[in-house]
Amino acid sequence: MTDLAQAIARFPEGYSEGLYQGRRYRIEKTTHTAGRSVKLYARDLGGTDVISLNLYHLGSGDIAKPCEMPLAKVQAFVLGVTPVPRSA
């Protein structure tokens, strides 16, 4: 499993929040096809920044497909975001 796939795995399924570069993001993770496909979508709650990625787990390895943005931007976010615990 790649570093990117391991970092995505730490996000819970569904809705969560995280801090990245001093901004709070809404993060949504959905898993499809028996875990072989993961979609990650994040939006800056105070602005317009968006992160969107599809990650495919194949027999030959993981393939990351960012949605209309550089892979480096997605990697920096996923590896650098700090999850925010949900309030009770």
Rosetta blueprint (number, residue, H / E / L):
1 M L
2 T L
3 D H
4 L H
5 A H
6 Q H
7 A H
8 I H
9 A H
10 R L
11 F L
12 P L
13 E L
14 G E
15 Y E
16 S E
17 E E
18 G E
19 L E
20 Y E
21 Q L
22 G L
23 R E
24 R E
25 Y E
26 R E
27 I E
28 E E
29 K E
30 T E
31 T E
32 H E
33 T H
34 A H
35 G H
36 R L
37 S E
38 V E
39 K E
40 L E
41 Y E
42 A E
43 R E
44 D E
45 L L
46 G L
47 G L
48 T L
49 D L
50 V E
51 I E
52 S E
53 L E
54 N E
55 L E
56 Y E
57 H E
58 L E
59 G L
60 S L
61 G E
62 D E
63 I E
64 A E
65 K E
66 P E
67 C L
68 E L
69 M L
70 P L
71 L H
72 A H
73 K H
74 V H
75 Q H
76 A H
77 F H
78 V H
79 L H
80 G H
81 V L
82 T E
83 P E
84 V E
85 P L
86 R L
87 S L
88 A L
